[in-house]
Amino acid sequence: MIGTTETATATEMQNNFGRYLALVQGGNEVIVTRNGKEVGRFIPRAAAVSYLTDSLTGILKGDTDIDHAKKERLREKYEVVD
């Protein structure tokens, strides 16, 4: 589980990288923005591994139709209408 979430501009991140790295090492998430838009996130390694394994759970069990899942994700992301 991730602790608190901090937001930093790309410039703040560049100028204070050690501070933000310490936050991530402490279990927090840092959202990086540029021109007011989110461009990335720094999350603790354990959280990244957890996200990856959670997303693969259905595939690894073999109970997921990959083509159907792909179509659904594209539909959600781009609001594609068949």
N, C-alpha and C positions, 0 to 999 in steps of 0.2 A: 504494500500500500504506500502511496506517495504522500508525503507530509504536505506542507504548504506549497503554494504556487506563487512564484515571483515573476514579474514581467520586467524586461530590460530592453532598451533599444540596442541596436547593433553597436553603436558607439560606446554606450555604457558597458556593454559586454567586453568590447575590445579594451577599454581603459581599465576595467576592474575584473579581468578574467579570474584572478585568484579568488576573489570574493564569491563569484558565482559558482566556481568549481567547488569551493568549500560547501556552499549550499546544497549542491547536487550530491556531494559525498555524504552530507548529513541527511539525505533522504528526501530532499525537496526537488521540485520541478522548476525550471526556468524557461519561460516563453520569451523568445527573442523576436523583436519587431524591427521593421525598417519602414520608414515613411508611414507609420501607423498600422501596418499590416503584419500579421504573424508570418515569419519566415522559417521558424524552426523551434524545436524544443530540446532542452537538455534534461534528461531524466536519469535517475539512478540505474545502474546496470541491472540490478535485480528486477526492477520494474520493466525494463525493456525485454528481458528474458521472459517474464511473466506474460506480457502482451503477446509476444510471439507464440508462446506455447498455447495460450488461450485461443489465438486465432487459428491455430493448426489442429485443435482438438477434434473437430468434426472430420477433417480430412484424414487425420491419422486413424480414426476409428473406421473410416471407409463408409460413413453414412451420409456423405455430402455429395450432391451432384455438382461437380465443379462447373460445368457449363451453365447450369441454372444459377449458381451462386455468382458467377461472373456477370451474367446478364442483369441480375438484381443489383449488384454493386454499381454497374454502369448506369442503370436506370436511376438509382438513387443519386449518384454523383452528377450526372448530366441531365437528369430528368428526361431520359429517352422514352419515347412512346412508340410501341410496336405498331 
